[in-house]
Amino acid sequence: MSGETLTGLVVRPAPRLRLAPVLRVLAPIASILALWYLAIWFSGLPAFVIPRPERVVATLIEDRSFITVHLIATLEAAGLGLTFANLAGIGLAVLFDVLPWSRPALLPAAITLRNMPYVALVTVLMLAFGDTLGSKVTVVALAGFFPVLVNTMEGLRAADPVMLDRMRILNASWARTFWSVRLPYAFPHILSAQEIAASGAIIVAISAEWMISSTGLGYIINRAMQTYRGDQVYAVALLATFLSFLIYTLVHQIGRRLDWRARGSDRV
Amino acid sequence: MAAAISIRGISRRFGDHLALCPVDLEIASGAFVAFIGPSGCGKTTLLRIVADLEAPSTGTVMIGADTAADARRQRKLGLVSQRPAVLPWMSAEADVRFTQRVAGRAGFRPLDLLRDFGLAPHAHKRPAALSGGMLQRVNIASAIAHDPEVLLMDEPFSALDEMKREELGAWFAAELASRPKTVLFVTHHIDEAALLADRLVVFSPGPGRVMEVIEVAAPRPRGADFRQDPRFLAATARARALLFGHGLAA
């Protein structure tokens, strides 16, 4: 860009490049708004079924303190659930590795749990523990541990065989090989599981709240539906979508920074 | 330090398939022995048995006064694989230090080792930033960082192009003069074997067995002009006669 001062003949691609990131943000917003207005005009549905976007944003602002309380409840359930999903997923994968016989004993149960409809799980947990944080956290953890388990198992098999030979020739202990070689090789796999599990945790937490709870964003949707507050449903949907997207992006960015595969010749 | 290796009646069977017929081989301390032969002749299997990475079906391997397993447990062995066994997230220097940390043996000073290997300017670089030849030097540096008595090498230069292979072979022969080791060197490259080794153990496949041991009685390291030496020509001619009369025709 310094060439600009020398002569007017220099080709200047800079303005187009600067516009690109702005467009990347504006274009999806514009297309979503356009579809939204088109839906309002062509469907002819009443405002409590499909409110105008500006009404939804206004609701988000007007009800912000009410929504914030429930947002925190949802984040708490999702965050704790994700933590336990990771403890269970990584823990089971390591257990299968240390005690190979535990895998045929426990993996079928894990697969069964994964394939069971969450609705049934939520119902049973509701009957057992009622509307508690524990119930919500359990549902989120049960829904989220499987991708973590599968990716960790895959990751623990990803270590380079020649590296494992090197560790064996040096008579390295199992623990040393695990911490210094196999876990780091598994790390990118565990991180990519977080992208699935973290955004899923928000959605599952909201679903569980919608069914059984009197707190959280899912509860707001449920209540708003009964009181014909379509604007609130949309407000929460917008917030939850933004949240899921934000968490996905955040995890993705953290993962990229921590992933050794992305880096070249940095210092030690 | 270097230890003698004694291979006595080693064979390997996978189910009904005999991968390696019984082998007896005495290797003097500090000797450089090349295992040469086509794929499936059992040369890598024998190397891995000496490394205690695989168990033999029959026989014993003694390294100095120890069994192969004891030698491995005492960190007396070093292994160089064809594909570099280096950690992608570690710099060359960190990788060399990693060997010493795991082995619990100080061995060579890492920076001296890297300098002697021509890697001083690259000590801080990770594998992704190194060329194939440099990476193989890091691989060898990491394999001998704990100063093992025996160096086991499985086609260490095969992944390199012909020029790099010759360059690295000559460099390694010279390097070995200042850090003597007993070396077992698996290769399928006849000239490379005759240039580097004191003895060529020629294998044939189906089932894997040792056909003949060819002596190359000339001091090491040998320069490029050794390729015109009658001892080099005799050894390579004999190896070709054995290998092409047998392995490839089958």
Interface residues (C-beta under 8 A of the other chain):
Chain A: D160 V162 M163 D165 R166 M167 R168 I169 L170 N171 A172 R176 S180 V181 P184 W260 R261 R263 G264 S265 D266 R267 V268
Chain B: A51 D52 L53 R72 R73 Q74 R75 L77 G78 L79 S81 Q82 R83 P84 A85 V86 L87 P88 W89 M90 S91 E93 A94 F98 T99 V102 A103 H124 K125 R126 A128 A129 S142 A143 H146 L152
